[in-house]
Amino acid sequence: MISIKNIHSLTDFRRNASNYVDQIRETKSPLVLTVNGEAAVIVQDAHAFQQVLERLESAEQELKSMKLDALRKDIAVGIEQLETGDYVEHDEDTLSDLFVDIKARGRRRLAENGTL
């Protein structure tokens, strides 16, 4: 989180750049630089920035792994249902009913998880 103490004008930063760089290195906290009172850029310690990138990459990899695991489980359930005959075939006449059923199950699942 960025503290209000770490919001400065670009003009002030230019005048005191070495002091601000020292502050950033010491505190590892980023600075928000403003232009005409609006946030314009963030200045951050290179090591701290690299850590943020690594955490983001790790989270993305974990999410990708979780999605693949969920997909594998869903495929395994589908294969099992095919092998046991626990499925219903649909044609053009019943396909719209299938979509309605899928939407209803999805809404129920979201409601159960408290995300709806």
N, CA, C and O atoms as a printed pandas DataFrame, in Angstrom:
     atom_number atom_name residue_name chain_id  residue_number  x_coord  y_coord  z_coord
0              1         N          MET        A               1    0.836   -1.171    0.000
1              2        CA          MET        A               1    0.000    0.000    0.000
2              3         C          MET        A               1    0.889    1.245    0.000
3              4         O          MET        A               1    1.943    1.273    0.635
4              5         N          ILE        A               2    0.453    2.243   -0.705
5              6        CA          ILE        A               2    1.244    3.462   -0.829
6              7         C          ILE        A               2    0.744    4.490    0.181
7              8         O          ILE        A               2   -0.445    4.802    0.236
8              9         N          SER        A               3    1.671    5.005    0.974
9             10        CA          SER        A               3    1.350    6.014    1.978
10            11         C          SER        A               3    1.242    7.378    1.315
11            12         O          SER        A               3    1.895    7.650    0.307
12            13         N          ILE        A               4    0.414    8.223    1.893
13            14        CA          ILE        A               4    0.274    9.594    1.382
14            15         C          ILE        A               4    1.598   10.346    1.463
15            16         O          ILE        A               4    1.821   11.302    0.720
16            17         N          LYS        A               5    2.483    9.909    2.378
17            18        CA          LYS        A               5    3.812   10.524    2.495
18            19         C          LYS        A               5    4.668   10.235    1.262
19            20         O          LYS        A               5    5.669   10.909    1.022
20            21         N          ASN        A               6    4.267    9.235    0.489
21            22        CA          ASN        A               6    5.052    8.839   -0.675
22            23         C          ASN        A               6    4.465    9.342   -1.987
23            24         O          ASN        A               6    4.714    8.766   -3.046
24            25         N          ILE        A               7    3.693   10.403   -1.916
25            26        CA          ILE        A               7    3.138   11.027   -3.117
26            27         C          ILE        A               7    3.788   12.399   -3.269
27            28         O          ILE        A               7    3.674   13.256   -2.392
28            29         N          HIS        A               8    4.465   12.590   -4.388
29            30        CA          HIS        A               8    5.218   13.826   -4.607
30            31         C          HIS        A               8    5.061   14.269   -6.058
31            32         O          HIS        A               8    4.738   13.476   -6.943
32            33         N          SER        A               9    5.296   15.543   -6.271
33            34        CA          SER        A               9    5.233   16.053   -7.642
34            35         C          SER        A               9    6.495   15.647   -8.399
35            36         O          SER        A               9    7.565   15.475   -7.815
36            37         N          LEU        A              10    6.342   15.501   -9.688
37            38        CA          LEU        A              10    7.482   15.179  -10.541
38            39         C          LEU        A              10    8.537   16.284  -10.451
39            40         O          LEU        A              10    9.737   16.009  -10.463
40            41         N          THR        A              11    8.083   17.516  -10.363
41            42        CA          THR        A              11    9.008   18.644  -10.251
42            43         C          THR        A              11    9.860   18.519   -8.998
43            44         O          THR        A              11   11.076   18.704   -9.053
44            45         N          ASP        A              12    9.226   18.203   -7.855
45            46        CA          ASP        A              12    9.961   18.032   -6.603
46            47         C          ASP        A              12   10.925   16.850   -6.707
47            48         O          ASP        A              12   12.049   16.914   -6.211
48            49         N          PHE        A              13   10.486   15.790   -7.342
49            50        CA          PHE        A              13   11.349   14.621   -7.522
50            51         C          PHE        A              13   12.594   14.990   -8.333
51            52         O          PHE        A              13   13.707   14.591   -7.992
52            53         N          ARG        A              14   12.397   15.745   -9.394
53            54        CA          ARG        A              14   13.539   16.150  -10.230
54            55         C          ARG        A              14   14.548   16.965   -9.420
55            56         O          ARG        A              14   15.758   16.782   -9.555
56            57         N          ARG        A              15   14.039   17.864   -8.581
57            58        CA          ARG        A              15   14.918   18.733   -7.784
58            59         C          ARG        A              15   15.696   17.947   -6.729
59            60         O          ARG        A              15   16.830   18.294   -6.399
60            61         N          ASN        A              16   15.081   16.890   -6.206
61            62        CA          ASN        A              16   15.676   16.147   -5.091
62            63         C          ASN        A              16   15.813   14.661   -5.415
63            64         O          ASN        A              16   15.633   13.813   -4.542
64            65         N          ALA        A              17   16.128   14.351   -6.658
65            66        CA          ALA        A              17   16.132   12.957   -7.115
66            67         C          ALA        A              17   17.012   12.056   -6.259
67            68         O          ALA        A              17   16.583   10.965   -5.883
68            69         N          SER        A              18   18.225   12.480   -5.944
69            70        CA          SER        A              18   19.115   11.590   -5.197
70            71         C          SER        A              18   18.578   11.312   -3.795
71            72         O          SER        A              18   18.715   10.195   -3.296
72            73         N          ASN        A              19   17.968   12.309   -3.154
73            74        CA          ASN        A              19   17.363   12.082   -1.837
74            75         C          ASN        A              19   16.206   11.085   -1.918
75            76         O          ASN        A              19   16.070   10.205   -1.068
76            77         N          TYR        A              20   15.376   11.235   -2.951
77            78        CA          TYR        A              20   14.250   10.317   -3.112
78            79         C          TYR        A              20   14.727    8.903   -3.437
79            80         O          TYR        A              20   14.160    7.930   -2.940
80            81         N          VAL        A              21   15.752    8.783   -4.258
81            82        CA          VAL        A              21   16.290    7.457   -4.580
82            83         C          VAL        A              21   16.822    6.792   -3.315
83            84         O          VAL        A              21   16.591    5.604   -3.090
84            85         N          ASP        A              22   17.531    7.555   -2.492
85            86        CA          ASP        A              22   18.012    7.015   -1.214
86            87         C          ASP        A              22   16.838    6.551   -0.349
87            88         O          ASP        A              22   16.889    5.477    0.251
88            89         N          GLN        A              23   15.787    7.364   -0.289
89            90        CA          GLN        A              23   14.594    7.012    0.500
90            91         C          GLN        A              23   13.956    5.724   -0.018
91            92         O          GLN        A              23   13.585    4.852    0.767
92            93         N          ILE        A              24   13.831    5.607   -1.326
93            94        CA          ILE        A              24   13.223    4.422   -1.923
94            95         C          ILE        A              24   14.060    3.183   -1.607
95            96         O          ILE        A              24   13.518    2.138   -1.246
96            97         N          ARG        A              25   15.359    3.300   -1.741
97            98        CA          ARG        A              25   16.248    2.165   -1.447
98            99         C          ARG        A              25   16.159    1.757    0.016
99           100         O          ARG        A              25   16.168    0.569    0.339
100          101         N          GLU        A              26   16.072    2.744    0.896
101          102        CA          GLU        A              26   16.042    2.464    2.330
102          103         C          GLU        A              26   14.711    1.858    2.767
103          104         O          GLU        A              26   14.689    0.884    3.518
104          105         N          THR        A              27   13.614    2.425    2.303
105          106        CA          THR        A              27   12.286    2.001    2.774
106          107         C          THR        A              27   11.680    0.886    1.925
107          108         O          THR        A              27   10.778    0.181    2.379
108          109         N          LYS        A              28   12.167    0.725    0.709
109          110        CA          LYS        A              28   11.606   -0.234   -0.265
110          111         C          LYS        A              28   10.172    0.113   -0.653
111          112         O          LYS        A              28    9.486   -0.684   -1.294
112          113         N          SER        A              29    9.724    1.305   -0.262
113          114        CA          SER        A              29    8.374    1.759   -0.586
114          115         C          SER        A              29    8.404    2.579   -1.875
115          116         O          SER        A              29    9.288    3.416   -2.058
116          117         N          PRO        A              30    7.461    2.348   -2.751
117          118        CA          PRO        A              30    7.421    3.110   -4.002
118          119         C          PRO        A              30    6.941    4.537   -3.774
119          120         O          PRO        A              30    6.266    4.836   -2.788
120          121         N          LEU        A              31    7.301    5.401   -4.699
121          122        CA          LEU        A              31    6.818    6.785   -4.708
122          123         C          LEU        A              31    5.836    6.950   -5.855
123          124         O          LEU        A              31    6.026    6.391   -6.936
124          125         N          VAL        A              32    4.800    7.711   -5.613
125          126        CA          VAL        A              32    3.878    8.105   -6.674
126          127         C          VAL        A              32    4.262    9.519   -7.058
127          128         O          VAL        A              32    4.306   10.415   -6.215
128          129         N          LEU        A              33    4.538    9.711   -8.329
129          130        CA          LEU        A              33    4.875   11.055   -8.817
130          131         C          LEU        A              33    3.678   11.609   -9.582
131          132         O          LEU        A              33    3.070   10.934  -10.412
132          133         N          THR        A              34    3.366   12.868   -9.269
133          134        CA          THR        A              34    2.199   13.491   -9.885
134          135         C          THR        A              34    2.621   14.544  -10.907
135          136         O          THR        A              34    3.684   15.155  -10.802
136          137         N          VAL        A              35    1.761   14.731  -11.886
137          138        CA          VAL        A              35    1.901   15.803  -12.862
138          139         C          VAL        A              35    0.559   16.529  -12.868
139          140         O          VAL        A              35   -0.489   15.934  -13.120
140          141         N          ASN        A              36    0.618   17.809  -12.590
141          142        CA          ASN        A              36   -0.609   18.622  -12.489
142          143         C          ASN        A              36   -1.598   18.025  -11.491
143          144         O          ASN        A              36   -2.808   18.049  -11.720
144          145         N          GLY        A              37   -1.082   17.489  -10.385
145          146        CA          GLY        A              37   -1.935   16.967   -9.325
146          147         C          GLY        A              37   -2.499   15.574   -9.553
147          148         O          GLY        A              37   -3.209   15.045   -8.699
148          149         N          GLU        A              38   -2.189   14.977  -10.696
149          150        CA          GLU        A              38   -2.689   13.643  -11.020
150          151         C          GLU        A              38   -1.545   12.633  -10.967
151          152         O          GLU        A              38   -0.443   12.920  -11.436
152          153         N          ALA        A              39   -1.794   11.464  -10.404
153          154        CA          ALA        A              39   -0.781   10.417  -10.376
154          155         C          ALA        A              39   -0.351   10.099  -11.805
155          156         O          ALA        A              39   -1.188    9.859  -12.675
156          157         N          ALA        A              40    0.958   10.101  -12.037
157          158        CA          ALA        A              40    1.466    9.870  -13.393
158          159         C          ALA        A              40    2.340    8.628  -13.482
159          160         O          ALA        A              40    2.188    7.832  -14.409
160          161         N          VAL        A              41    3.260    8.449  -12.523
161          162        CA          VAL        A              41    4.167    7.310  -12.566
162          163         C          VAL        A              41    4.470    6.833  -11.142
163          164         O          VAL        A              41    4.280    7.552  -10.161
164          165         N          ILE        A              42    4.944    5.601  -11.078
165          166        CA          ILE        A              42    5.415    5.021   -9.823
166          167         C          ILE        A              42    6.916    4.803   -9.968
167          168         O          ILE        A              42    7.380    4.289  -10.985
168          169         N          VAL        A              43    7.670    5.195   -8.946
169          170        CA          VAL        A              43    9.113    4.943   -8.922
170          171         C          VAL        A              43    9.341    3.963   -7.785
171          172         O          VAL        A              43    8.935    4.196   -6.646
172          173         N          GLN        A              44   10.011    2.841   -8.127
173          174        CA          GLN        A              44   10.153    1.770   -7.142
174          175         C          GLN        A              44   11.557    1.198   -7.169
175          176         O          GLN        A              44   12.222    1.204   -8.205
176          177         N          ASP        A              45   12.003    0.704   -6.028
177          178        CA          ASP        A              45   13.277    0.012   -5.913
178          179         C          ASP        A              45   13.283   -1.177   -6.875
179          180         O          ASP        A              45   12.299   -1.912   -6.963
180          181         N          ALA        A              46   14.385   -1.365   -7.591
181          182        CA          ALA        A              46   14.455   -2.416   -8.604
182          183         C          ALA        A              46   14.284   -3.805   -7.996
183          184         O          ALA        A              46   13.593   -4.651   -8.565
184          185         N          HIS        A              47   14.905   -4.045   -6.848
185          186        CA          HIS        A              47   14.796   -5.360   -6.200
186          187         C          HIS        A              47   13.356   -5.622   -5.751
187          188         O          HIS        A              47   12.838   -6.723   -5.939
188          189         N          ALA        A              48   12.714   -4.619   -5.164
189          190        CA          ALA        A              48   11.326   -4.767   -4.729
190          191         C          ALA        A              48   10.415   -5.015   -5.926
191          192         O          ALA        A              48    9.489   -5.823   -5.849
192          193         N          PHE        A              49   10.672   -4.327   -7.023
193          194        CA          PHE        A              49    9.882   -4.523   -8.239
194          195         C          PHE        A              49   10.060   -5.944   -8.754
195          196         O          PHE        A              49    9.089   -6.587   -9.154
196          197         N          GLN        A              50   11.286   -6.435   -8.748
197          198        CA          GLN        A              50   11.555   -7.805   -9.203
198          199         C          GLN        A              50   10.806   -8.812   -8.333
199          200         O          GLN        A              50   10.277   -9.800   -8.842
200          201         N          GLN        A              51   10.760   -8.564   -7.029
201          202        CA          GLN        A              51   10.025   -9.463   -6.131
202          203         C          GLN        A              51    8.533   -9.478   -6.469
203          204         O          GLN        A              51    7.903  -10.535   -6.448
204          205         N          VAL        A              52    7.975   -8.323   -6.777
205          206        CA          VAL        A              52    6.562   -8.251   -7.162
206          207         C          VAL        A              52    6.334   -9.051   -8.438
207          208         O          VAL        A              52    5.364   -9.802   -8.535
208          209         N          LEU        A              53    7.225   -8.896   -9.417
209          210        CA          LEU        A              53    7.085   -9.648  -10.663
210          211         C          LEU        A              53    7.166  -11.150  -10.422
211          212         O          LEU        A              53    6.403  -11.915  -11.011
212          213         N          GLU        A              54    8.085  -11.576   -9.559
213          214        CA          GLU        A              54    8.232  -13.000   -9.263
214          215         C          GLU        A              54    6.991  -13.548   -8.563
215          216         O          GLU        A              54    6.548  -14.658   -8.858
216          217         N          ARG        A              55    6.430  -12.767   -7.632
217          218        CA          ARG        A              55    5.212  -13.206   -6.953
218          219         C          ARG        A              55    4.052  -13.309   -7.929
219          220         O          ARG        A              55    3.259  -14.247   -7.856
220          221         N          LEU        A              56    3.948  -12.355   -8.839
221          222        CA          LEU        A              56    2.891  -12.389   -9.841
222          223         C          LEU        A              56    3.051  -13.607  -10.743
223          224         O          LEU        A              56    2.080  -14.308  -11.026
224          225         N          GLU        A              57    4.271  -13.855  -11.190
225          226        CA          GLU        A              57    4.528  -15.011  -12.052
226          227         C          GLU        A              57    4.201  -16.311  -11.316
227          228         O          GLU        A              57    3.617  -17.224  -11.899
228          229         N          SER        A              58    4.572  -16.396  -10.050
229          230        CA          SER        A              58    4.277  -17.584   -9.248
230          231         C          SER        A              58    2.768  -17.787   -9.110
231          232         O          SER        A              58    2.273  -18.907   -9.242
232          233         N          ALA        A              59    2.041  -16.702   -8.845
233          234        CA          ALA        A              59    0.587  -16.794   -8.712
234          235         C          ALA        A              59   -0.054  -17.225  -10.028
235          236         O          ALA        A              59   -0.993  -18.021  -10.031
236          237         N          GLU        A              60    0.450  -16.701  -11.149
237          238        CA          GLU        A              60   -0.083  -17.083  -12.458
238          239         C          GLU        A              60    0.171  -18.558  -12.736
239          240         O          GLU        A              60   -0.703  -19.245  -13.266
240          241         N          GLN        A              61    1.361  -19.055  -12.383
241          242        CA          GLN        A              61    1.675  -20.463  -12.582
242          243         C          GLN        A              61    0.797  -21.349  -11.708
243          244         O          GLN        A              61    0.325  -22.395  -12.152
244          245         N          GLU        A              62    0.580  -20.930  -10.472
245          246        CA          GLU        A              62   -0.273  -21.702   -9.566
246          247         C          GLU        A              62   -1.703  -21.750  -10.082
247          248         O          GLU        A              62   -2.344  -22.800  -10.045
248          249         N          LEU        A              63   -2.203  -20.627  -10.560
249          250        CA          LEU        A              63   -3.552  -20.577  -11.118
250          251         C          LEU        A              63   -3.663  -21.480  -12.345
251          252         O          LEU        A              63   -4.644  -22.208  -12.499
252          253         N          LYS        A              64   -2.672  -21.431  -13.202
253          254        CA          LYS        A              64   -2.677  -22.290  -14.397
254          255         C          LYS        A              64   -2.687  -23.757  -13.988
255          256         O          LYS        A              64   -3.407  -24.560  -14.581
256          257         N          SER        A              65   -1.899  -24.111  -12.987
257          258        CA          SER        A              65   -1.859  -25.487  -12.501
258          259         C          SER        A              65   -3.209  -25.907  -11.928
259          260         O          SER        A              65   -3.675  -27.020  -12.171
260          261         N          MET        A              66   -3.838  -25.007  -11.163
261          262        CA          MET        A              66   -5.147  -25.313  -10.581
262          263         C          MET        A              66   -6.194  -25.511  -11.672
263          264         O          MET        A              66   -7.038  -26.401  -11.573
264          265         N          LYS        A              67   -6.141  -24.685  -12.708
265          266        CA          LYS        A              67   -7.091  -24.821  -13.814
266          267         C          LYS        A              67   -6.890  -26.146  -14.545
267          268         O          LYS        A              67   -7.858  -26.810  -14.914
268          269         N          LEU        A              68   -5.630  -26.525  -14.753
269          270        CA          LEU        A              68   -5.358  -27.805  -15.414
270          271         C          LEU        A              68   -5.839  -28.973  -14.569
271          272         O          LEU        A              68   -6.408  -29.926  -15.099
272          273         N          ASP        A              69   -5.617  -28.911  -13.262
273          274        CA          ASP        A              69   -6.094  -29.970  -12.362
274          275         C          ASP        A              69   -7.612  -30.084  -12.418
275          276         O          ASP        A              69   -8.151  -31.189  -12.487
276          277         N          ALA        A              70   -8.301  -28.949  -12.387
277          278        CA          ALA        A              70   -9.761  -28.956  -12.446
278          279         C          ALA        A              70  -10.245  -29.524  -13.776
279          280         O          ALA        A              70  -11.213  -30.285  -13.814
280          281         N          LEU        A              71   -9.577  -29.158  -14.862
281          282        CA          LEU        A              71   -9.948  -29.679  -16.178
282          283         C          LEU        A              71   -9.745  -31.191  -16.240
283          284         O          LEU        A              71  -10.590  -31.918  -16.762
284          285         N          ARG        A              72   -8.616  -31.657  -15.703
285          286        CA          ARG        A              72   -8.367  -33.108  -15.690
286          287         C          ARG        A              72   -9.442  -33.851  -14.902
287          288         O          ARG        A              72   -9.904  -34.913  -15.318
288          289         N          LYS        A              73   -9.837  -33.282  -13.759
289          290        CA          LYS        A              73  -10.889  -33.909  -12.951
290          291         C          LYS        A              73  -12.206  -33.942  -13.711
291          292         O          LYS        A              73  -12.906  -34.954  -13.701
292          293         N          ASP        A              74  -12.546  -32.837  -14.370
293          294        CA          ASP        A              74  -13.794  -32.791  -15.135
294          295         C          ASP        A              74  -13.775  -33.800  -16.279
295          296         O          ASP        A              74  -14.781  -34.457  -16.546
296          297         N          ILE        A              75  -12.645  -33.923  -16.946
297          298        CA          ILE        A              75  -12.530  -34.896  -18.034
298          299         C          ILE        A              75  -12.655  -36.314  -17.488
299          300         O          ILE        A              75  -13.318  -37.153  -18.097
300          301         N          ALA        A              76  -12.025  -36.590  -16.344
301          302        CA          ALA        A              76  -12.106  -37.920  -15.735
302          303         C          ALA        A              76  -13.557  -38.258  -15.371
303          304         O          ALA        A              76  -14.000  -39.389  -15.573
304          305         N          VAL        A              77  -14.296  -37.276  -14.834
305          306        CA          VAL        A              77  -15.708  -37.497  -14.523
306          307         C          VAL        A              77  -16.481  -37.803  -15.793
307          308         O          VAL        A              77  -17.310  -38.712  -15.814
308          309         N          GLY        A              78  -16.214  -37.053  -16.845
309          310        CA          GLY        A              78  -16.895  -37.285  -18.116
310          311         C          GLY        A              78  -16.610  -38.667  -18.677
311          312         O          GLY        A              78  -17.518  -39.344  -19.158
312          313         N          ILE        A              79  -15.363  -39.084  -18.617
313          314        CA          ILE        A              79  -14.997  -40.418  -19.109
314          315         C          ILE        A              79  -15.697  -41.496  -18.285
315          316         O          ILE        A              79  -16.218  -42.470  -18.829
316          317         N          GLU        A              80  -15.701  -41.307  -16.970
317          318        CA          GLU        A              80  -16.371  -42.283  -16.089
318          319         C          GLU        A              80  -17.862  -42.360  -16.408
319          320         O          GLU        A              80  -18.436  -43.448  -16.452
320          321         N          GLN        A              81  -18.487  -41.204  -16.632
321          322        CA          GLN        A              81  -19.909  -41.201  -16.965
322          323         C          GLN        A              81  -20.172  -41.902  -18.287
323          324         O          GLN        A              81  -21.167  -42.612  -18.426
324          325         N          LEU        A              82  -19.296  -41.710  -19.250
325          326        CA          LEU        A              82  -19.451  -42.408  -20.529
326          327         C          LEU        A              82  -19.315  -43.914  -20.354
327          328         O          LEU        A              82  -20.089  -44.689  -20.916
328          329         N          GLU        A              83  -18.318  -44.318  -19.566
329          330        CA          GLU        A              83  -18.072  -45.745  -19.359
330          331         C          GLU        A              83  -19.202  -46.427  -18.599
331          332         O          GLU        A              83  -19.487  -47.600  -18.840
332          333         N          THR        A              84  -19.853  -45.706  -17.680
333          334        CA          THR        A              84  -20.929  -46.293  -16.884
334          335         C          THR        A              84  -22.307  -46.064  -17.504
335          336         O          THR        A              84  -23.314  -46.554  -16.992
336          337         N          GLY        A              85  -22.344  -45.324  -18.601
337          338        CA          GLY        A              85  -23.628  -45.054  -19.249
338          339         C          GLY        A              85  -24.453  -44.001  -18.536
339          340         O          GLY        A              85  -25.655  -43.883  -18.774
340          341         N          ASP        A              86  -23.817  -43.239  -17.667
341          342        CA          ASP        A              86  -24.509  -42.211  -16.888
342          343         C          ASP        A              86  -24.468  -40.875  -17.636
343          344         O          ASP        A              86  -23.814  -39.922  -17.214
344          345         N          TYR        A              87  -25.186  -40.841  -18.752
345          346        CA          TYR        A              87  -25.229  -39.613  -19.545
346          347         C          TYR        A              87  -26.538  -39.567  -20.318
347          348         O          TYR        A              87  -27.249  -40.564  -20.441
348          349         N          VAL        A              88  -26.830  -38.388  -20.831
349          350        CA          VAL        A              88  -28.034  -38.185  -21.623
350          351         C          VAL        A              88  -27.613  -37.607  -22.961
351          352         O          VAL        A              88  -26.820  -36.668  -23.029
352          353         N          GLU        A              89  -28.150  -38.177  -24.012
353          354        CA          GLU        A              89  -27.858  -37.639  -25.349
354          355         C          GLU        A              89  -28.866  -36.546  -25.679
355          356         O          GLU        A              89  -30.033  -36.623  -25.295
356          357         N          HIS        A              90  -28.397  -35.523  -26.400
357          358        CA          HIS        A              90  -29.258  -34.418  -26.793
358          359         C          HIS        A              90  -29.210  -34.245  -28.301
359          360         O          HIS        A              90  -28.200  -34.519  -28.949
360          361         N          ASP        A              91  -30.318  -33.788  -28.834
361          362        CA          ASP        A              91  -30.374  -33.450  -30.250
362          363         C          ASP        A              91  -30.775  -31.985  -30.371
363          364         O          ASP        A              91  -30.861  -31.284  -29.363
364          365         N          GLU        A              92  -31.015  -31.526  -31.568
365          366        CA          GLU        A              92  -31.351  -30.115  -31.774
366          367         C          GLU        A              92  -32.604  -29.692  -31.003
367          368         O          GLU        A              92  -32.716  -28.540  -30.584
368          369         N          ASP        A              93  -33.529  -30.607  -30.819
369          370        CA          ASP        A              93  -34.772  -30.273  -30.126
370          371         C          ASP        A              93  -34.574  -30.108  -28.619
371          372         O          ASP        A              93  -35.271  -29.312  -27.990
372          373         N          THR        A              94  -33.634  -30.848  -28.034
373          374        CA          THR        A              94  -33.456  -30.809  -26.573
374          375         C          THR        A              94  -32.235  -29.996  -26.153
375          376         O          THR        A              94  -31.981  -29.827  -24.961
376          377         N          LEU        A              95  -31.481  -29.494  -27.123
377          378        CA          LEU        A              95  -30.254  -28.766  -26.810
378          379         C          LEU        A              95  -30.524  -27.497  -25.998
379          380         O          LEU        A              95  -29.762  -27.183  -25.083
380          381         N          SER        A              96  -31.586  -26.768  -26.313
381          382        CA          SER        A              96  -31.890  -25.543  -25.558
382          383         C          SER        A              96  -32.215  -25.877  -24.104
383          384         O          SER        A              96  -31.864  -25.109  -23.208
384          385         N          ASP        A              97  -32.882  -27.013  -23.851
385          386        CA          ASP        A              97  -33.150  -27.430  -22.472
386          387         C          ASP        A              97  -31.849  -27.714  -21.727
387          388         O          ASP        A              97  -31.728  -27.411  -20.540
388          389         N          LEU        A              98  -30.885  -28.291  -22.422
389          390        CA          LEU        A              98  -29.584  -28.575  -21.812
390          391         C          LEU        A              98  -28.913  -27.272  -21.379
391          392         O          LEU        A              98  -28.375  -27.190  -20.275
392          393         N          PHE        A              99  -28.942  -26.264  -22.233
393          394        CA          PHE        A              99  -28.314  -24.985  -21.893
394          395         C          PHE        A              99  -28.992  -24.340  -20.674
395          396         O          PHE        A              99  -28.321  -23.783  -19.805
396          397         N          VAL        A             100  -30.313  -24.420  -20.622
397          398        CA          VAL        A             100  -31.044  -23.882  -19.474
398          399         C          VAL        A             100  -30.622  -24.612  -18.207
399          400         O          VAL        A             100  -30.412  -23.987  -17.167
400          401         N          ASP        A             101  -30.497  -25.934  -18.290
401          402        CA          ASP        A             101  -30.092  -26.743  -17.137
402          403         C          ASP        A             101  -28.669  -26.398  -16.694
403          404         O          ASP        A             101  -28.397  -26.284  -15.499
404          405         N          ILE        A             102  -27.774  -26.234  -17.651
405          406        CA          ILE        A             102  -26.384  -25.888  -17.325
406          407         C          ILE        A             102  -26.318  -24.536  -16.621
407          408         O          ILE        A             102  -25.608  -24.386  -15.626
408          409         N          LYS        A             103  -27.050  -23.562  -17.131
409          410        CA          LYS        A             103  -27.075  -22.233  -16.498
410          411         C          LYS        A             103  -27.634  -22.319  -15.079
411          412         O          LYS        A             103  -27.105  -21.687  -14.164
412          413         N          ALA        A             104  -28.682  -23.084  -14.895
413          414        CA          ALA        A             104  -29.294  -23.209  -13.561
414          415         C          ALA        A             104  -28.321  -23.861  -12.585
415          416         O          ALA        A             104  -28.197  -23.418  -11.443
416          417         N          ARG        A             105  -27.626  -24.916  -13.029
417          418        CA          ARG        A             105  -26.645  -25.572  -12.157
418          419         C          ARG        A             105  -25.498  -24.622  -11.826
419          420         O          ARG        A             105  -25.009  -24.601  -10.696
420          421         N          GLY        A             106  -25.079  -23.851  -12.798
421          422        CA          GLY        A             106  -24.010  -22.879  -12.555
422          423         C          GLY        A             106  -24.426  -21.823  -11.553
423          424         O          GLY        A             106  -23.644  -21.453  -10.678
424          425         N          ARG        A             107  -25.648  -21.335  -11.673
425          426        CA          ARG        A             107  -26.156  -20.332  -10.723
426          427         C          ARG        A             107  -26.257  -20.925   -9.318
427          428         O          ARG        A             107  -25.911  -20.271   -8.334
428          429         N          ARG        A             108  -26.736  -22.171   -9.232
429          430        CA          ARG        A             108  -26.818  -22.828   -7.920
430          431         C          ARG        A             108  -25.437  -22.964   -7.298
431          432         O          ARG        A             108  -25.254  -22.707   -6.109
432          433         N          ARG        A             109  -24.467  -23.370   -8.111
433          434        CA          ARG        A             109  -23.101  -23.538   -7.606
434          435         C          ARG        A             109  -22.530  -22.210   -7.123
435          436         O          ARG        A             109  -21.891  -22.153   -6.072
436          437         N          LEU        A             110  -22.755  -21.147   -7.881
437          438        CA          LEU        A             110  -22.286  -19.827   -7.457
438          439         C          LEU        A             110  -22.971  -19.383   -6.162
439          440         O          LEU        A             110  -22.329  -18.809   -5.282
440          441         N          ALA        A             111  -24.254  -19.646   -6.053
441          442        CA          ALA        A             111  -24.985  -19.270   -4.845
442          443         C          ALA        A             111  -24.468  -20.060   -3.641
443          444         O          ALA        A             111  -24.328  -19.509   -2.549
444          445         N          GLU        A             112  -24.188  -21.338   -3.839
445          446        CA          GLU        A             112  -23.675  -22.170   -2.753
446          447         C          GLU        A             112  -22.292  -21.699   -2.289
447          448         O          GLU        A             112  -21.956  -21.769   -1.107
448          449         N          ASN        A             113  -21.510  -21.222   -3.249
449          450        CA          ASN        A             113  -20.159  -20.740   -2.921
450          451         C          ASN        A             113  -20.164  -19.298   -2.422
451          452         O          ASN        A             113  -19.129  -18.765   -2.024
452          453         N          GLY        A             114  -21.336  -18.679   -2.447
453          454        CA          GLY        A             114  -21.451  -17.301   -1.970
454          455         C          GLY        A             114  -20.853  -16.281   -2.903
455          456         O          GLY        A             114  -20.491  -15.189   -2.467
456          457         N          THR        A             115  -20.737  -16.606   -4.185
457          458        CA          THR        A             115  -20.150  -15.662   -5.148
458          459         C          THR        A             115  -21.190  -15.025   -6.047
459          460         O          THR        A             115  -20.846  -14.295   -6.977
460          461         N          LEU        A             116  -22.442  -15.292   -5.783
461          462        CA          LEU        A             116  -23.508  -14.717   -6.603
462          463         C          LEU        A             116  -24.251  -13.664   -5.846
463          464         O          LEU        A             116  -25.187  -13.067   -6.377
